[in-house]
Amino acid sequence: MKKIRYLFLIIISFSILDSCHKVERLPVVPHIEFTSFTIFDTTDILGNNSKGGRLKFYFEDGDGDMGLNAPEADQTDSTNLFFTLFRKKGGVMLPAPDNDPLKPSAYRIPYMERLGQNKILKGTISVTFLYLFYSPADTIRYDFYIKDRALNESNVASTNEIVLSVNNIY
């Protein structure tokens, strides 16, 4: 009977020790990493042939304040995902002008909240682009970053060079 009691105490002790994990800590400033960019054939809402692109990137936020609520009429800052478009000209990637037809418009990451003690958010975000006006010679790249609700800006991540005329994963 004593052996069973000791065995039971040992099992309970190991169970308690195993459940005592350190809480993971991350900085409150978001961090992002480029994962992939996929080019594919698609059609727009009018049935016209076009190209599509899908950006995937990994993010981490230590205090879990990612995303924005639906915009309100008096809200001035309603975007939290920002892009800089680069076009390849003469073998060099140069920033595209603001009126470039391939330049992405404003994007918003929806409101996210994690319940419980650990507020860390980690995950993958996917953004889809539609390219209505492109030429077979277009080669582009994006630099991008995010902001959390406290207006902390993440690092800037970059895609690989993307050839719009070639369906591929970059």
Phi, psi and omega in degrees: 000322179295323180297319179295319179297315178296318178298317178298317178295321179295316179297316179296319179299314178295322178296318179293315179296323180291331181278353181268077177266146176290142177285129180291140179238135176229157177298154179284342176281126182298153177231137179232155177219129176296134178252302181197163173223125183246131175256135182211160175278143180205182173232149178277183184292345177265000180089008178281140176293139178204180176252149174238156176225143179231114177268133173237134176215152180267144177223155173221141175218120187290332180251005171067030180252055180265149173088161181237149172292170176303141183294145176251165185301322183266006182279124182270323182257099183243014176236151180216010175229118190240140184234146166239124180267136174240140175244143178275120178226123181061032179081003182238138176279121180238145177300136179277151177291162182299333182269011179296131182295342179268355182291128181292149175275189182292141178235148177231134173273127182294161181302132176231142177211137178251130180272155179104187182288318183276109184268359183301133173246134176221146177171189179242134177248137179240130180235131181253135178247152174238125182252101180274326183238104178211162175241158180301339181273355184292121171235126186230172173208150175242138161257141182210157176208167179234162173235142174268182184293338176274006180068021172286127180268137177285178169294164176265127176250156181232144172280171169285174171294136185240122175266111187294333184279351184247116175292122185190169171252121183254000000 
